[in-house]
Amino acid sequence: GLLLRLPGMGEAKACAVSAALELGRRLYGLRDRRIASPKDVWPLIAHWADRKQERFICCSLNGAHEVIAARIVSIGLVNRTVVHPREVFADPLQDRACAIVVGHNHPSGRLDPSPEDLDITKRLREAGELLGIALLDHLIFSAEGFYSFVEHGLLEVPSAG
């Protein structure tokens, strides 16, 4: 195709460049992903599901709900992560994010939220309201799948505007 028209570009080199571009798209292609439901977040965080320690992850989203970044906020003890809203919102504020989705893995494999999970979700929603960064969902996940606070009615989806 287009690559072959470049001077000094043979078939083999064009294939290598094309493969490298595709790899880059797969690794860094988060930016094109639009989050419309919890299942859209799952592929961004699923690779942390098998970890022995709990990881609390925050995905920053722009105004069109496209992913800016997905990062680990904290790595906790084996059974619980203590996270503070300031740590969760530090990167999204720098990203100029309009919304976030948070998630954490349960190494036990059980997906039901603990009282601490309910508490941090409430605190993050309230902090987000003050900052103007909506908390769209909180996912608890394991290798088996995920639990969405929104799908279970434990977090109201913020109204637009």
C-alpha positions in Angstrom: 0.0 0.0 0.0 1.1 3.5 1.0 4.3 2.3 2.7 5.7 0.7 -0.4 5.7 4.0 -2.2 8.3 5.3 0.2 11.9 5.3 -1.1 13.9 2.3 0.2 10.8 0.6 1.6 10.6 -3.0 0.5 7.9 -5.6 1.1 9.5 -7.0 4.3 10.2 -3.6 5.8 6.7 -2.4 5.0 5.3 -5.5 6.8 7.5 -4.8 9.9 6.4 -1.2 10.1 2.8 -2.1 9.6 3.1 -4.7 12.4 4.8 -2.2 14.7 2.0 0.3 14.1 -0.6 -2.3 14.9 1.2 -3.3 18.1 1.2 0.4 19.1 -2.5 0.7 18.4 -3.2 -2.3 20.6 -0.9 -1.2 23.4 -1.7 2.5 23.3 -5.1 2.4 21.6 -6.9 3.2 24.9 -7.4 6.8 23.7 -9.9 5.7 21.0 -12.0 3.7 23.4 -15.3 5.2 24.3 -16.9 4.0 27.6 -20.6 3.6 27.3 -21.1 0.7 29.8 -19.2 -1.4 32.4 -18.3 -4.0 29.8 -16.3 -1.3 27.9 -14.1 -0.8 31.0 -13.5 -4.5 31.6 -10.9 -5.0 28.8 -8.9 -2.0 30.2 -8.5 -3.6 33.7 -8.9 -7.3 33.2 -5.2 -7.9 33.0 -4.9 -7.0 36.7 -7.6 -9.6 37.7 -5.2 -12.4 38.7 -3.0 -10.4 41.1 -2.6 -11.7 44.6 -2.9 -8.2 46.1 -5.7 -5.8 45.7 -5.1 -3.1 43.1 -7.3 0.0 43.0 -7.4 1.4 39.4 -8.7 4.7 38.1 -9.5 5.3 34.4 -9.6 9.0 33.4 -12.1 9.9 30.7 -12.6 13.0 28.6 -15.8 14.8 27.9 -16.7 12.3 25.2 -16.1 9.5 27.7 -13.0 8.3 25.8 -10.2 6.9 27.9 -7.3 9.2 28.6 -5.5 6.8 30.8 -5.9 3.8 33.1 -3.6 3.7 36.1 -3.0 1.9 39.4 -3.8 4.2 42.3 -2.7 1.8 45.1 -1.7 -1.7 45.7 -3.1 -2.8 49.0 -2.9 -5.5 51.6 -4.0 -8.9 50.5 -7.6 -8.3 51.6 -8.3 -4.6 51.4 -7.1 -1.4 49.8 -7.3 1.9 51.6 -7.6 4.7 49.1 -8.2 8.4 49.7 -10.1 10.5 47.2 -7.0 12.8 46.8 -5.0 9.9 45.5 -7.8 8.8 43.2 -8.4 12.3 41.7 -4.7 13.4 41.5 -4.1 12.1 38.0 -7.6 12.8 36.6 -7.2 16.4 37.6 -3.9 16.7 35.8 -5.5 14.8 32.8 -8.2 17.5 32.7 -10.6 14.5 32.9 -14.4 15.1 32.9 -15.2 11.7 34.4 -13.6 8.6 36.0 -14.4 4.9 36.3 -12.7 3.1 39.2 -12.2 -0.5 39.9 -10.4 -2.9 42.1 -9.7 -6.6 42.1 -10.8 -9.0 44.8 -8.0 -11.7 45.0 -10.5 -14.0 46.8 -12.6 -14.1 43.6 -15.7 -13.0 45.4 -17.3 -10.0 43.7 -19.7 -8.7 46.3 -18.8 -5.3 47.7 -17.6 -4.9 51.3 -18.8 -2.1 53.6 -15.5 -0.4 52.8 -16.1 -0.7 49.1 -19.5 1.0 49.5 -18.0 3.7 51.7 -15.1 4.6 49.3 -17.6 4.7 46.4 -19.8 7.2 48.2 -16.8 9.3 49.2 -15.4 9.3 45.6 -18.8 10.2 44.2 -19.1 13.2 46.6 -15.5 14.3 45.9 -16.1 14.1 42.2 -19.2 16.2 42.5 -17.1 18.9 44.2 -14.4 18.7 41.6 -16.7 18.4 38.6 -15.3 15.0 37.7 -18.2 12.5 37.6 -17.7 9.0 39.0 -19.3 6.9 36.3 -18.9 3.4 37.9 -17.0 1.3 40.3 -16.1 -2.2 39.2 -15.0 -5.0 41.5 -13.3 -7.7 39.4 -11.6 -11.0 39.5 -10.5 -13.5 36.9 -14.1 -14.7 36.7 -15.6 -11.4 35.8 -16.8 -8.1 37.3 -19.5 -6.5 39.5 -20.7 -3.0 38.5 -22.0 -0.7 41.2 -24.2 1.1 38.6 -25.7 -2.1 37.2 -26.6 -3.2 40.8 -28.2 0.2 41.6 -25.5 1.1 44.2 -24.3 4.2 42.3 -26.5 6.6 40.4 -25.3 7.5 36.9 -24.7 11.3 37.0 -27.1 13.3 34.9 -25.5 15.1 31.9 -24.5 18.7 32.5 
